[in-house]
Amino acid sequence: MCDRHSNHLTSRYRVLQAIVLKIFVNKHCCCYLVDRPKLAENYTEDTWLKLRDAVGAIQNSTSIKYNLEELYQAVENLCSYKVSPTLYKQLRQVCEDHVQLTESLDNLSFLKRMNRCWQDHCRQTIMIRSIFLFLDRTYVLQNSLLPSIWDTGLELFRTHIVNDSAVQKRTVDGILEQIELERTGETVDRSLLRSLLGMLSDLQVYKDSFEERFLIETNRLYAAEGQLLMQERDYLHHVARRLEEENDRIMSYLDQSTQKPLISCVEKQLLGEHMTAILQKGKDVFEAFYKKDLAKRLLVGKSASVDAEKSMLSKLKHECGAAFTSKLEGMFKDMELSKDIMIQFKQYMQNQSEPSNIELTVNILTMGYWPSYTPMEVHLPLEMVKLQEVFKLFYLGKHSGRKLQWQPTLGHAVLKAEFKEGKKELQVSLFQTLVLLMFNEGEEFSVEDIRTATGIEEGELRRTLQSLACGKARVLNKNPRGKDVEDGDRFNFNNDFKHKLFRIKINQIQMKETVKFLHISSFPTYSSLCSHVQKTTQKHLHHR
C-alpha cells in the first residue's frame, strides 16, 4: 500500500457515488413479479474474478478495467442469488491478504511510511465499500455479528499492522522520539504526529499503546529536569513555559483525554516534588504564580479535583502559615458563595415579566483575593447588556455599597451552531462568542469590521481570530489562508466544518505569561465575572 493514487481514482470515485445512489434508490423501488432467470454457468466464479481484479487495482492504485456501474450491478446480482456469505468472506480475505507493512526504514521514514499506509488504507476501503455497497447495506446490515466493510477495514489494519508488536513498538517509539526532539527545541512535523495519533485513536488503541508510555516518559523527563534546574533563579518562569508548551501539544496533536494526566504530571514533577525548596526561594513569587494558576483552574473548571486543590492548600498552610493561604482560601470561599447567589438569581429571574433567552452564570470575585486583571471594555449584544443590568440590580439590592466591575477577559460561553454536517455546541471564550455572533448578521467581515463591531483590543482580537480560523477547530474561513492574522484578511463562516465530537472546546490563544497579568488600580470590595453566557441567535448559532 503506497501513496500513488492518481487523479482518475478520485474522479471515478465521485462518479461511483452518483451511480451507487441512483442504482440503490431505483432497485429498491422495483417489485419483481416474474421468476428470476438462472445464473449462467460459471457466472459466480467469473464475476468474482472481475471484482477481485477491481479491488486489486484500487489497492495498487492502478486503473480499474471494468465499468464501475457494471461492478456494482455484479455485486447486487450475486447478493440476489444468495451468494452474499461467500462474497463477504472472499472480500475480507482479499483485503486481509493485502494489509501488510514490511519495509525496514529509519524511525522518521518509518512513521511517514506508516502514515501513508494508513491514509491509503482509508481511501481504498472507502472505494471498495462503494463497489460492495449493496452487500454492505443488505447482507452485512442484516447480520448484527458481522462488522461493516468500513469496520472490517479498521479491524484488519488494527490486527495485522498496529497490533503487530514490532510495528506498534516502532510506531510508538518513533512518535515518542519526535516529541522528545520537540521538547529539546527541535522542529518536528506536527501534522504527521496529529495524523498518526488520530489513527491510534480511531483504532481504539491510543490509551494502551501510546498514552501510558508517553506519560511514563514525561514523568521521567520532568523529574530529571526538576532536579537539574530547581536552583535556577527563573525556575518558575521555566515551569510556566513548560506548562504552556504541553498545553500547546494538546491543542496541536495529542488527544484531549491526555490533558489532565499530562498537566498533572508536569505540575507534580516540576512543582509538587520541590514545594519546600520553591517556598524557601521566595514565597511571594510562588504565591503570585500559584494564585494565577489556581484562578484559571477554578474559573474555567479545569481543576481535576476540588479535594486535591484543598489538600494542596492545607500543605501550603502547614508550610507557610495561615497568612500565606488566607487569600487562596478566600478564592474558594468566593466560588462557594457565588453558587448560592446564582441559585437566588435564577429564582429571581423566574419572577421577571420578560424572561431572557440567555442563561447567565456569574462568579462574584473579591478583588483582594484574586489576581489583578486588565480592565477591557467590549461591545456586548444588547440582550447581554440588559441581563447584566438585571443582575446588577438584583445583586446591589442585596449588597448595597458594593461596586461591580465586569471582567470580559474571563468570560466564556456555550453556543449552538448549525453546520452542513449537523448541529454542534461550541465552548468558547466571550471574545470568541462576540466574533461568532457577527456571522448571524452578515456573510463576510474584515479584521477592521470585527474590531469596530466588538470593541476587542487589537492584540486580543488577532489571537481570537487566529483561534477560530487557524487552529484545530476552524469554524471560520480566513482569506487568504495562513497561520497569522493580517490587516487585509477577511473571514466567513465555515459551513463545511466537521468534528467527531458534539461539544467542541475552542481554546483561546493566550499572551505570553510575562505580559498576561498587569497591575490595575484597586476597586472597593468586589468585582464580578461573566462566566457562562448562552445566546439566542438567528442563522448559525443558537442558545442551549
C-alpha angles and dihedrals in degrees: 000000000000136000099262100120111151127208093255091068092055093048092045090049090057090049090048092053090056092046092048093050093047095047095043092053095043096046094051092051092058126092116205110216098168131070114270115247118244119261115258117256112279090007093129094050095043093047093050090052089055092048092047090051090051092050090048091051090053092048093049096041094240131133118286108234096205134068110262093223089052091052093049090048090050091055091049091050092052091048091050090056095053095256092123098107092051093043092051092050092047092050092048091049095050090049091047092050090055099049107095142123115198111151121118109221141151115275099265093042089048091054091050090048091048091050092050090051091051094047092046092047092053093048093046093048090053092052094044090050090052091059093044095039093121090055091048094050097044119026097023094042091051092052108068093190093060119085117230118257090259092049089046089055091052091046093051093048091048094046100043102031118016096036091048100109095222094047094044091049093050092047095049092040089053094048092048090048091054092049091049090051090050091050089056092053102268121136113241136183101266094180089059091051091046091052095047095045089047087054091053089049093049089049090049095236099103097105099043100037102035118009097057093052092041092056091046090052091045091051091050094048097049094041089059093040092051092053092047100046103030093103094052114115095231095043094129091053087052090052091050091051092049091050090050091050093051092048088051090053090053090053093045108043117335121096114259090238088069094061101087099043092043097051090042090053093050093047092047095051099038099035115011096050092050100038097125094047092046092051090049090054093056131331095194094055092047093047092054092048095044092045092054092048093045091048091054092049094047097045098043095038095242096132110118092210134002088207090055091049092051091046089055089048090052091053091049090050091051093049100040108021135249094287090062095053100036094097092045090051088049089058091057090046091053091053092051093047090048090058090055092047091052092053089055092045093053090052088049091051092053089064094052117111093223110042115207126239089220122086104211128195118186130191114204109215123195104227096221092056101049134062116270114263126199109250114237130182117215134174107254123193112267093249092056091048091052092051091049089055091049090053092046090052090048095047099043089047087065098035110035117188095034123115125220125209117185116222109206092177089071099044124110136177146193113232128187113225132188119216132168088263091055141265122335136177117230119205103204145156120262090254091053088048093055091050095047094048089060090070090068087067101043146007103236137016137183124228089257092050091054094044091052094046098045103030090220114158112258100248092044091048093053091051090047093051090045091055092050099042108024106034133082094282104049105187090159129053118225122208117232098028121237143120095257130062114236131187095255096050120119127203136207135176113273101227090175093061113138132187134164092226125074094213113044124190111213107201118222113233107241133217118247112285092244094065103027098090116048129179118257132183114271121255120210115274109316145040126177139216129218096213109163121030123170116189134200110228139175118228116015107357125058139179122257 
